[in-house]
Amino acid sequence: MTLRALSLRDLDGASEPHLRSLLEFLHGVGHHFVPPSPATHRRVLQRDPEREARTLRDVFGWSLAFSPDLLPGRLLDVLRRGGLLAEEEGRLRSRVRVASLEGNLFLHSAFPTTEADAVFFGPDTYRFASFLREELAGAPAAGGVLVDIGTGSGAGAVVACDLVRPARAILTDINPAALSLARVNTSQAQCEVELVLGEGLEGVEGSLDVVIANPPFIAGDEGRPYRDGGDLHGARISLDWARAAVDRLAPDGRLLLYTGSAIVNGVDRFRRAVEAMLAPGPFDVGYRELDPDIFGEQLSDPAYADVERIAAVGLTVRRRGNAA
């Protein structure tokens, strides 16, 4: 059975109580699923293309089609009333998956994530969470304003809020479906947030104490906002978000940005561009490779014809406290 992409555009405020009920049910039964990369997910499913779901992990992890009698009646009713089911060839499929991270569960899009409104959760999410944990360990829980740019599922915000306990946490995204899922995910994690629909820091006012971001960074992938990073081999959005964020940092404020960077002839062009941008400013800058080789399958794309590898990188910027 070939799985088709399922849009989230029908999700709205009326769906959120049902999404909460789904998370509560899965918490109660100890659901655990670590979503792999799309390439790995596809390879696993290709082992048995006609496989149907036999477990909750098959339904809410592997996005497999299932017979209605697989799920408890009350759960099936929740999914139906929330508009969270699609019918395919006489079987049902969930429009959402549920991933586990550090004791919390996060709603995100069903596989395959090829729709324009897809909300992604995968290996980059885990690397981003680990990066935040390392960089914010021991950070003072002194309130202030935290912003998660392009929040997606809200996973980064949940991790960061646990570490810095901000007075306000603001999550932005251009995708209304992402904000719907993030609202439910952060609520279940007991993280109080404000949601802003818009690009980058549009609609966010004032100076900022902590800014986190995991921008899209894939080149040549127009049409899927959660992946398409624009020009500069996919680094354009990462560079634009970094520029916007550092301009808004309060004294001692910090930017933590996780992204992918194309390496061309041994040169990290995103690093070169961001260091040139920040060099004149009152900033302390840190930069490191977190994984030297990710999304290798993208190198077959013409947009990467001169790229030798894509590295996962972490950028940290602190505005010096004596800045005016």
N, C-alpha and C positions, 0 to 999 in steps of 0.2 A: 504494500500500500504506500503510495507516494504522499508525503505530508505536504500540504500547501501552507503558505504563510497565513496567519490569522491576524487581522487588524484589531487594534484596540480602540478605534475611533468611536465606538458606541459606548465606551465606558464614560460614566459621568458620576455626579454626586450620588445618584440613586443606587449605583453599583457598590459604593464604598461599604455600606453595612454588610453586604454579602461577602465582599473581599475580607473584611475583618473576621467574619464568621469562619471563612475558609482557613485563615491563619490560625485562629483559635483552635479549630479542630485539628489541624496538622501539628500544632504545638502539643496538643494533648496526646497524640499518638506517637510523638517522638520522631517526626519526619526529619530526615537528613538527606540532603542531596547537594553535591558540589558540581555545578554545571561546567562542562569542559568547553574548549573552544568550538566554534561551529564546525571546523574541519574534523575534529575528533568526534564530535557528536554524530556527524554524517557517517563517518567510517563505522562507528559502533552500530548504527541502524542498518547499514548495508550488509552486515553479517546475516541478518534475517529480515529481508524487506517486508515480509507479510506478517511479522510479529505483531500481536495485539497486547495491550496492557494486561498484566496479571496482578500488579501491586500498585499502591499509591505512588511509589517512586516512578513507576512507568507512566502514570497519568500526569503527575505534577513535576516530574523531573525530565523524563525522556520524551514527553509530549506525544505518547502513543495513543492511538485510537482505542476506545474501550466499549464494552457492552454496558448498558445502563445498570445491569444487576451487579456489576463489580463494586459499586460504591454504596455505602449506607444510604437509605432513602432520604434521611434528613439532609445529608450532604448534597445529594443529587438535587434536592429541592432548592437548596441555597444557590447552587450553581445555575440552575434554570432561572430562578427569580432574579438573579444578578446579571443575566445575559452573558454568562461566562462560558457557555458551551457552544460549540459548532458541530453540525452533523456532517459526516463524510462517509459516503458509501455504506449507509446503514449503521454506522458506529458514531460515537460521540468523541469529541476532543475538547480539552480545556483550552481556553484562550490565554491562560496564564500558566507560568511555571512558578515554583517556589524553591528558592535556594537557601541554604543554611550558611551562616557566617557568625562565628564567635557567639554562639548561643541564641542568635536571633534568626528569624525567617524573613525572607524578602520576596515579594511578588515581582515578577518581571514577565517578559513576553514569551509566548510559546515558540518552540522551534518549528520551522526556520525563521530567523529574525530578518526577513528581507523586506518587510513593510516599512514605509516612510515613518510611521509612528511607533516603530519597535522600541522597546525599553530593554537594554542589554544588561546582562549580568554574567560574568564569566571569569576567566583567569586574570584579566586586567583588574577586575574588581578586588580580587584577593591580593594582588600585588599592591594596588592602591591602598587598601586597608593596612597592609603590613608597613608600607611607607609612612602612613600617618601615625601608626603606633610607634614606630622608631623615632620619628622626628618630634612628636608631641609628648613623648615619655618624659615625665617630670615637669611638664609645662605648668605654670601656676594657674590654678582654677580661679581666675580673677574677674570673671564676668566678661563684659565687653560684647562686641558684635562679631559673630562668625557667619561667613557666607560660603555656601557650596555652589559654585557656578556650574551649570549644566548637571544638575544633581542626578538625573536618571532615576534609579530606584531609591535614592536617598541613603544608600549604604555608607558612603563616605561621611555624610553628616552624622549618622548614628555613631560611627567610630570616633569622630572628632569631638562630638558633644560629650561622650563618655569621658574624654580625657581633659577637656578644658572647661566644661560646665559654663558655657557662655550665658550672658544675660538675655541675648537674643540670638536665634539661629535662623538665617534666611536662606531658603533654597530657591534657586532660579533654574528655569528650563524653558526652551521654546516649544516643548511638546506637552500639551495638556494631559495626555494619557500618562506621561511620566510623573507629572505632578499629582495626579490622582493616586497612582500606586505609591509614590513617595509619602503622601499624606497618611496612607494606611500603614505603610511599613514603619515610618517614624513613630506613629501613635502606638503601634504594638510594642515598639522598643522603648516606650515611655520617654520619647524625645520630643519636646514641644518646639514646633517650628512655624515659621511664616513662609508662605509660598508666593513666588513672583513669576508670572508668565512673561518671558522676554529673553532676548539675546544677551548673553554676557551679564553685565551689571546694570542693564537697563532696568529702571524702576527701583533700584536700590540707592538710597540716599545716605550721605554722611560718610565719615571716616570709618575704617574697618580694622578690627584687631586681628582676626585670623581669616584668611581666604584659602579655601581648598578647591582644587579643580582636577578633574580627569577628562581633559578635552578629547573630542574625536581626533584621530590622527592618521587615518588611512587616506592615501592619495587616490585620485581617479575613481571615487565612489559616490558620485553625485546621486542625490535622491534618498540617501539614508543618513539623516542628520546625526545619528549617534555614532556614525563611522567616518563621515566625510570631513577630513581636516583641511580641505582647501589646497592651495598651491604650496610651494616650498616643500615638495614631497610630503604633503599632508601636515606640515608644521604651522601653517598660517594661523589657524584658530588658536593653537597653543600660544603662539607669539602674541596675538592680539589680546587674549585673555590675560597673559602675564603683564602686558603693558597697562591694560586697564586696571588691573588689581594693584600694582605697585603705586600707581598714581593716587590710589585711595587709602593706602595703608596709614594708620595712625602711627605716631612715634612708638617704636618697639613692636609694631604690627608685623605679621608674618604672612607670607604666601607660601603654600605648599602645593606644587603642581606636579602631577604624575602624567607622563605622556610617552608616546613612541617617537623615536627619531631615526630618520633614514641616514645611514652611514655611507658616504660616497668617497671612494678612494681613501678610506681611512679617516675621513673628516666628518665629525658630527656637526652638520650645518645648523641645526636648531641651537646647539650650544653656542656656536660662533655668533649667531644672530642675537641671542638673548643676552650674551655677555657684552656685545657691542651696544645694545640698547641700554643696559643698566650701568655701564662703566662710569658715566659722568655723575651718577646719582649717589645719594647718601645711603647706600645699601651694603649690607653684608650678604654675599651670594654663595650658595653651596650648590653643587651639581655632581651627580654620580649616576653611573650605569647600575641599574637594578637587575637587569637580565640582558645579556649581550645579543640574544637572538630570539625574536618573537615573530609570529605571523609570517613564517618563511614562505608560505604558499603565495603570499602577495607578490613575491619577486617575479612571478610569471606574468604579472600585469605590465603592459607597456609603460605605465606611469613610473615603474621602478626599473627601467631598463639599465640605468647606470648605478643602481644601488646594490651594495654587497651584503647588507644585512639591515634589519630594523631592530634597534635596541630600545628596551624599556628604560626610561630615565626619570630621575626625580630632581626637580628644581626647588630650592628653598631660597627665599629672599626675606631679609629682615630690614625694615627701615630703622636706621639708627635713632636712638632715643633722644639725641640732642638736635634732631632735625627740626627746622622751623615749621 
